[in-house]
Amino acid sequence: MTQWRPSTAQVARLFPGLWLFGTGEACLVHARLGNSPWTVFAQGVANHVGLAIGTATIVISFFVMLLWIPLAQHPGFGTVMNAFFVGIAIDVMLPLLPGPGGFAGRLAFVFLGIGFVALGSGLYLTARLGAGPRDGLMTGLHFRTGRSLRLLRGLLESSVLAIGFVLGGRVGLATLAFAVLIGPGVQASVKALGGLR
């Protein structure tokens, strides 16, 4: 299985991509203006079980991968690395970020974070080493139910966002900005990096 035998070029995209992705999520948390939907959920869980937000992200990633089993989804090397490294990057980078200062500084972290997540996603996706845990759940449900990817992504993200909010995860301006900008940002990043072949 080629997804378990990465080339040097694939690894050179995978790990920087995952680290950038986690750093982008850390920037959003640091800005305190709202998180991406899955990080709202992770923050809500972290608030109740005494884990760091990145550690909660790792635990949730592996729980989501368990949901792949009845959907007959198969992880790749990149899937497992995604489950670990995004959460590790969040916990490592959060205490290293400066500021954020006033509203302008916090807003700058929001857009920096979205940019990092988009670029990290582009690097990770073009490495072609397996879907991330959350993307694999979405595609598995798509193949099992026949429902559109857009619908399933919307349902999954709105569900975890709502649960995370109830658990105390931060929802705000950045959550909306992420929802609007991340799709075009990832598309532009993938295209700039040579597309998905």
Protein Blocks (a to p, Z undefined) as FASTA:
>chain_A
ZZlmccfklmmmmmmmmmmmmmmmmmmmmnonopafklmmmmmmmmmnopafklmmmmmm
mmmmmmmmmnopacdfklmmmmmmmmmmmmmmmmmpghjlpmklmmmmmmmmmmmmmmmm
mmmmmnonopafklmmmmmmmmmnopafklmmmmmmmmmmmmmmmnopacdfklmmmmmm
mmmmmmmmmmmnnpaZZ
